[in-house]
């Protein structure tokens, strides 16, 4: 009888661990992006900055959009 109580206690002690093992499940993911204002001729500087930013995520920048705002451009990079 004593052994069966110990076995039940051990089994019940592992239940919370089993429930936590699955943990939160990912339902959405967004790729990190960064945007820079760029003057004509400074495109390379924006790419270099984006490379530094994306390095935090061990990925490379890919130019995904450019929008003109007056004399400047806004370049948006996605880390892939």
N, CA and C atoms as an extended XYZ file, in Angstrom:
240
Properties=species:S:1:pos:R:3:atomname:S:1:resname:S:1:resid:I:1 pbc="F F F"
N         0.828       -1.193        0.000 N   UNK     1
C         0.000        0.000        0.000 CA  UNK     1
C         0.869        1.252        0.000 C   UNK     1
N         1.935        1.210        0.788 N   UNK     2
C         2.803        2.369        0.872 CA  UNK     2
C         3.457        2.667       -0.476 C   UNK     2
N         3.865        1.618       -1.183 N   UNK     3
C         4.509        1.814       -2.480 CA  UNK     3
C         3.542        2.396       -3.500 C   UNK     3
N         2.284        2.016       -3.449 N   UNK     4
C         1.323        2.548       -4.410 CA  UNK     4
C         1.049        4.033       -4.146 C   UNK     4
N         1.073        4.470       -2.878 N   UNK     5
C         0.907        5.884       -2.575 CA  UNK     5
C         2.091        6.696       -3.082 C   UNK     5
N         3.278        6.140       -2.939 N   UNK     6
C         4.479        6.820       -3.435 CA  UNK     6
C         4.419        6.917       -4.960 C   UNK     6
N         4.003        5.860       -5.614 N   UNK     7
C         3.909        5.862       -7.078 CA  UNK     7
C         2.890        6.897       -7.550 C   UNK     7
N         1.755        6.978       -6.864 N   UNK     8
C         0.729        7.962       -7.230 CA  UNK     8
C         1.256        9.376       -7.012 C   UNK     8
N         1.952        9.605       -5.920 N   UNK     9
C         2.505       10.925       -5.631 CA  UNK     9
C         3.531       11.311       -6.688 C   UNK     9
N         4.358       10.353       -7.100 N   UNK    10
C         5.356       10.646       -8.138 CA  UNK    10
C         4.670       10.961       -9.462 C   UNK    10
N         3.644       10.222       -9.791 N   UNK    11
C         2.911       10.449      -11.031 CA  UNK    11
C         2.242       11.819      -11.017 C   UNK    11
N         1.600       12.162       -9.920 N   UNK    12
C         0.943       13.463       -9.816 CA  UNK    12
C         1.959       14.600       -9.829 C   UNK    12
N         3.144       14.367       -9.312 N   UNK    13
C         4.188       15.388       -9.301 CA  UNK    13
C         4.703       15.712      -10.694 C   UNK    13
N         4.567       14.793      -11.638 N   UNK    14
C         5.057       15.034      -12.997 CA  UNK    14
C         4.013       15.686      -13.892 C   UNK    14
N         2.756       15.714      -13.482 N   UNK    15
C         1.709       16.296      -14.328 CA  UNK    15
C         1.945       17.759      -14.664 C   UNK    15
N         2.290       18.615      -13.708 N   UNK    16
C         2.531       20.009      -14.088 CA  UNK    16
C         3.677       20.165      -15.073 C   UNK    16
N         4.687       19.325      -14.949 N   UNK    17
C         5.807       19.406      -15.889 CA  UNK    17
C         5.359       19.052      -17.297 C   UNK    17
N         4.528       18.061      -17.415 N   UNK    18
C         4.030       17.667      -18.727 CA  UNK    18
C         3.193       18.758      -19.365 C   UNK    18
N         2.417       19.440      -18.562 N   UNK    19
C         1.583       20.523      -19.085 CA  UNK    19
C         2.433       21.695      -19.559 C   UNK    19
N         3.540       21.960      -18.887 N   UNK    20
C         4.420       23.074      -19.258 CA  UNK    20
C         5.328       22.724      -20.425 C   UNK    20
N         5.503       21.461      -20.699 N   UNK    21
C         6.440       21.046      -21.740 CA  UNK    21
C         6.014       21.566      -23.112 C   UNK    21
N         4.727       21.638      -23.350 N   UNK    22
C         4.288       22.123      -24.651 CA  UNK    22
C         4.411       23.638      -24.729 C   UNK    22
N         4.068       24.347      -23.670 N   UNK    23
C         4.240       25.791      -23.604 CA  UNK    23
C         3.444       26.527      -24.666 C   UNK    23
N         3.702       27.822      -24.800 N   UNK    24
C         3.004       28.623      -25.809 CA  UNK    24
C         3.352       28.148      -27.225 C   UNK    24
N         2.379       28.159      -28.069 N   UNK    25
C         2.600       27.769      -29.455 CA  UNK    25
C         2.576       29.000      -30.341 C   UNK    25
N         3.514       29.060      -31.261 N   UNK    26
C         3.610       30.197      -32.181 CA  UNK    26
C         2.428       30.183      -33.138 C   UNK    26
N         1.765       31.319      -33.252 N   UNK    27
C         0.632       31.423      -34.180 CA  UNK    27
C         0.884       32.438      -35.277 C   UNK    27
N         1.880       33.308      -35.080 N   UNK    28
C         2.219       34.298      -36.107 CA  UNK    28
C         3.668       34.718      -35.915 C   UNK    28
N         4.297       35.100      -36.999 N   UNK    29
C         5.673       35.562      -36.957 CA  UNK    29
C         5.834       36.684      -37.957 C   UNK    29
N         6.533       37.723      -37.550 N   UNK    30
C         6.774       38.840      -38.437 CA  UNK    30
C         8.283       39.019      -38.611 C   UNK    30
N         8.711       39.086      -39.839 N   UNK    31
C        10.125       39.278      -40.129 CA  UNK    31
C        10.556       40.671      -39.691 C   UNK    31
N        11.705       40.801      -38.997 N   UNK    32
C        12.173       42.137      -38.610 CA  UNK    32
C        12.420       43.012      -39.844 C   UNK    32
N        11.990       44.268      -39.763 N   UNK    33
C        12.222       45.229      -40.838 CA  UNK    33
C        12.793       46.513      -40.249 C   UNK    33
N        13.450       47.270      -41.097 N   UNK    34
C        14.000       48.561      -40.690 CA  UNK    34
C        13.920       49.498      -41.884 C   UNK    34
N        13.617       50.775      -41.616 N   UNK    35
C        13.514       51.781      -42.678 CA  UNK    35
C        14.446       52.946      -42.383 C   UNK    35
N        15.013       53.524      -43.447 N   UNK    36
C        15.938       54.661      -43.324 CA  UNK    36
C        15.571       55.725      -44.346 C   UNK    36
N        15.724       56.993      -43.945 N   UNK    37
C        15.622       58.094      -44.901 CA  UNK    37
C        16.940       58.146      -45.647 C   UNK    37
N        16.836       58.273      -46.949 N   UNK    38
C        18.033       58.218      -47.784 CA  UNK    38
C        18.037       59.391      -48.751 C   UNK    38
N        19.141       60.123      -48.783 N   UNK    39
C        19.332       61.153      -49.795 CA  UNK    39
C        19.949       60.508      -51.023 C   UNK    39
N        19.742       61.100      -52.201 N   UNK    40
C        20.358       60.534      -53.400 CA  UNK    40
C        21.867       60.373      -53.203 C   UNK    40
N        22.356       59.197      -53.530 N   UNK    41
C        23.784       58.908      -53.393 CA  UNK    41
C        24.151       58.219      -52.080 C   UNK    41
N        23.204       58.147      -51.128 N   UNK    42
C        23.489       57.523      -49.839 CA  UNK    42
C        22.878       56.124      -49.691 C   UNK    42
N        22.485       55.544      -50.784 N   UNK    43
C        21.833       54.242      -50.720 CA  UNK    43
C        22.718       53.191      -50.063 C   UNK    43
N        23.994       53.247      -50.357 N   UNK    44
C        24.932       52.255      -49.810 CA  UNK    44
C        25.025       52.363      -48.277 C   UNK    44
N        24.974       53.596      -47.760 N   UNK    45
C        25.016       53.787      -46.310 CA  UNK    45
C        23.792       53.163      -45.639 C   UNK    45
N        22.639       53.300      -46.260 N   UNK    46
C        21.418       52.699      -45.710 CA  UNK    46
C        21.530       51.183      -45.700 C   UNK    46
N        22.078       50.623      -46.766 N   UNK    47
C        22.244       49.166      -46.819 CA  UNK    47
C        23.224       48.691      -45.750 C   UNK    47
N        24.297       49.450      -45.531 N   UNK    48
C        25.262       49.087      -44.488 CA  UNK    48
C        24.614       49.116      -43.110 C   UNK    48
N        23.809       50.142      -42.847 N   UNK    49
C        23.108       50.216      -41.558 CA  UNK    49
C        22.115       49.073      -41.408 C   UNK    49
N        21.420       48.743      -42.491 N   UNK    50
C        20.464       47.635      -42.455 CA  UNK    50
C        21.199       46.316      -42.203 C   UNK    50
N        22.397       46.178      -42.751 N   UNK    51
C        23.192       44.965      -42.529 CA  UNK    51
C        23.545       44.836      -41.048 C   UNK    51
N        23.905       45.945      -40.420 N   UNK    52
C        24.196       45.934      -38.977 CA  UNK    52
C        22.946       45.560      -38.180 C   UNK    52
N        21.813       46.154      -38.550 N   UNK    53
C        20.556       45.868      -37.858 CA  UNK    53
C        20.192       44.398      -37.991 C   UNK    53
N        20.230       43.881      -39.208 N   UNK    54
C        19.828       42.492      -39.448 CA  UNK    54
C        20.818       41.491      -38.856 C   UNK    54
N        22.047       41.935      -38.641 N   UNK    55
C        23.040       41.070      -38.022 CA  UNK    55
C        22.609       40.607      -36.646 C   UNK    55
N        21.814       41.411      -35.953 N   UNK    56
C        21.285       41.007      -34.637 CA  UNK    56
C        20.433       39.755      -34.737 C   UNK    56
N        19.848       39.551      -35.914 N   UNK    57
C        18.971       38.405      -36.139 CA  UNK    57
C        19.650       37.333      -36.989 C   UNK    57
N        20.946       37.492      -37.160 N   UNK    58
C        21.736       36.554      -37.978 CA  UNK    58
C        21.105       36.364      -39.352 C   UNK    58
N        20.773       37.484      -39.976 N   UNK    59
C        20.173       37.447      -41.300 CA  UNK    59
C        20.720       38.597      -42.132 C   UNK    59
N        20.360       38.598      -43.404 N   UNK    60
C        20.828       39.624      -44.337 CA  UNK    60
C        19.675       40.539      -44.740 C   UNK    60
N        19.981       41.823      -44.997 N   UNK    61
C        18.921       42.743      -45.410 CA  UNK    61
C        18.550       42.562      -46.882 C   UNK    61
N        17.270       42.685      -47.148 N   UNK    62
C        16.763       42.653      -48.516 CA  UNK    62
C        15.891       43.894      -48.678 C   UNK    62
N        16.195       44.706      -49.677 N   UNK    63
C        15.404       45.909      -49.943 CA  UNK    63
C        14.033       45.494      -50.445 C   UNK    63
N        12.979       45.907      -49.723 N   UNK    64
C        11.625       45.499      -50.102 CA  UNK    64
C        10.756       46.660      -50.576 C   UNK    64
N        11.169       47.914      -50.267 N   UNK    65
C        10.332       49.032      -50.674 CA  UNK    65
C        11.133       50.325      -50.636 C   UNK    65
N        10.829       51.220      -51.554 N   UNK    66
C        11.368       52.588      -51.516 CA  UNK    66
C        10.223       53.536      -51.819 C   UNK    66
N        10.126       54.597      -51.041 N   UNK    67
C         9.071       55.586      -51.211 CA  UNK    67
C         9.719       56.956      -51.215 C   UNK    67
N         9.345       57.768      -52.184 N   UNK    68
C         9.900       59.120      -52.278 CA  UNK    68
C         9.134       60.071      -51.370 C   UNK    68
N         9.892       60.855      -50.600 N   UNK    69
C         9.309       61.892      -49.751 CA  UNK    69
C        10.102       63.173      -49.980 C   UNK    69
N         9.618       63.990      -50.909 N   UNK    70
C        10.340       65.216      -51.267 CA  UNK    70
C        11.660       64.874      -51.947 C   UNK    70
N        12.770       65.442      -51.444 N   UNK    71
C        14.099       65.139      -51.996 CA  UNK    71
C        14.640       63.810      -51.487 C   UNK    71
N        14.022       63.288      -50.415 N   UNK    72
C        14.525       62.070      -49.791 CA  UNK    72
C        13.735       60.849      -50.236 C   UNK    72
N        14.326       59.718      -49.972 N   UNK    73
C        13.669       58.436      -50.175 CA  UNK    73
C        13.648       57.714      -48.840 C   UNK    73
N        12.637       56.898      -48.623 N   UNK    74
C        12.623       56.018      -47.452 CA  UNK    74
C        12.782       54.611      -47.988 C   UNK    74
N        13.864       53.981      -47.572 N   UNK    75
C        14.175       52.625      -48.007 CA  UNK    75
C        13.858       51.668      -46.862 C   UNK    75
N        13.078       50.639      -47.152 N   UNK    76
C        12.705       49.652      -46.146 CA  UNK    76
C        13.369       48.324      -46.493 C   UNK    76
N        14.040       47.773      -45.488 N   UNK    77
C        14.737       46.494      -45.636 CA  UNK    77
C        14.081       45.460      -44.740 C   UNK    77
N        14.046       44.227      -45.220 N   UNK    78
C        13.532       43.103      -44.439 CA  UNK    78
C        14.711       42.176      -44.146 C   UNK    78
N        14.801       41.701      -42.927 N   UNK    79
C        15.879       40.780      -42.548 CA  UNK    79
C        15.465       39.360      -42.910 C   UNK    79
N        16.252       38.724      -43.779 N   UNK    80
C        15.927       37.339      -44.203 CA  UNK    80
C        17.121       36.445      -44.012 C   UNK    80
